[in-house]
Amino acid sequence: MLAAIILSAGESSRMGSPKALIPYRGRTFLDHLLEVARHPKLGRVLVVLGPHAEQICSEVPLEPASVVLNPDWQQGQLSSIQVALRQLADGDETEGIMLFLVDHPLISSMLVDQLIAEFYRSGQPIVVPTFRGKRGHPVIFAQRLYGELLAAPLEKGARTVVWVHAGEVLETPTDEEGVVLNLNDPETFRKALGGG
């Protein structure tokens, strides 16, 4: 069983409002990611929140046990991964984690299913989707890499672990451009929706 970790602890300064709450096709980015994270092989779902935690929790019905607050959110994405991993260390037996980014919401349940199937089929410790040769998200890390993720330098991020295990990364091609679309400002979001 894997754990799903949805990273939503950023300040969203360029977007102007919390990215988790941006509406897309009748629901928020976060609601959509929670939906695609419903998978038989995804047991626990953790949502890492930062400065907008109170507002997000008031607008998205989250189980209290799924909310992880990152007091060090300003130190970047890896700090959120680490706080979630420490939460998982409290008795959760997982074979790996699947990392979802709230600013990469345009992904499908089919893609999630494909990545999970490839993780179990291949036995590789890192599975990453690619669109036209470019790596994207969500990414799966096997449980044996937790220690390295916890020890990685915050300023370099999780990519440090990916570099160290360059020969053990399974790239999974997809035709879903959403894996590489980082929707962190209004213009990018508008373009992604076909608005120019």
Secondary structure in CASP SS format (residue, H / E / C, confidence):
PFRMAT SS
TARGET T0000
AUTHOR 0000-0000-0000
METHOD secondary structure of the structure
MODEL  1
M C 1.00
L E 1.00
A E 1.00
A E 1.00
I E 1.00
I E 1.00
L E 1.00
S E 1.00
A C 1.00
G C 1.00
E C 1.00
S C 1.00
S C 1.00
R C 1.00
M C 1.00
G C 1.00
S C 1.00
P C 1.00
K H 1.00
A H 1.00
L H 1.00
I C 1.00
P E 1.00
Y E 1.00
R C 1.00
G C 1.00
R E 1.00
T E 1.00
F H 1.00
L H 1.00
D H 1.00
H H 1.00
L H 1.00
L H 1.00
E H 1.00
V H 1.00
A C 1.00
R C 1.00
H C 1.00
P C 1.00
K C 1.00
L E 1.00
G E 1.00
R E 1.00
V E 1.00
L E 1.00
V E 1.00
V E 1.00
L E 1.00
G C 1.00
P C 1.00
H C 1.00
A H 1.00
E H 1.00
Q H 1.00
I H 1.00
C H 1.00
S H 1.00
E H 1.00
V C 1.00
P C 1.00
L C 1.00
E C 1.00
P H 1.00
A H 1.00
S H 1.00
V E 1.00
V E 1.00
L E 1.00
N C 1.00
P C 1.00
D C 1.00
W H 1.00
Q H 1.00
Q H 1.00
G C 1.00
Q H 1.00
L H 1.00
S H 1.00
S H 1.00
I H 1.00
Q H 1.00
V H 1.00
A H 1.00
L H 1.00
R H 1.00
Q H 1.00
L H 1.00
A C 1.00
D C 1.00
G C 1.00
D C 1.00
E C 1.00
T C 1.00
E C 1.00
G E 1.00
I E 1.00
M E 1.00
L E 1.00
F E 1.00
L E 1.00
V C 1.00
D C 1.00
H C 1.00
P C 1.00
L C 1.00
I C 1.00
S C 1.00
S H 1.00
M H 1.00
L H 1.00
V H 1.00
D H 1.00
Q H 1.00
L H 1.00
I H 1.00
A H 1.00
E H 1.00
F H 1.00
Y H 1.00
R H 1.00
S H 1.00
G C 1.00
Q C 1.00
P C 1.00
I E 1.00
V E 1.00
V E 1.00
P E 1.00
T E 1.00
F E 1.00
R C 1.00
G C 1.00
K E 1.00
R E 1.00
G C 1.00
H C 1.00
P C 1.00
V E 1.00
I E 1.00
F E 1.00
A E 1.00
Q H 1.00
R H 1.00
L H 1.00
Y H 1.00
G H 1.00
E H 1.00
L H 1.00
L H 1.00
A H 1.00
A C 1.00
P C 1.00
L C 1.00
E C 1.00
K C 1.00
G C 1.00
A C 1.00
R H 1.00
T H 1.00
V H 1.00
V H 1.00
W H 1.00
V H 1.00
H C 1.00
A H 1.00
G H 1.00
E H 1.00
V E 1.00
L E 1.00
E E 1.00
T E 1.00
P E 1.00
T C 1.00
D C 1.00
E C 1.00
E H 1.00
G H 1.00
V H 1.00
V H 1.00
L C 1.00
N C 1.00
L C 1.00
N C 1.00
D C 1.00
P H 1.00
E H 1.00
T H 1.00
F H 1.00
R H 1.00
K H 1.00
A H 1.00
L C 1.00
G C 1.00
G C 1.00
G C 1.00
END
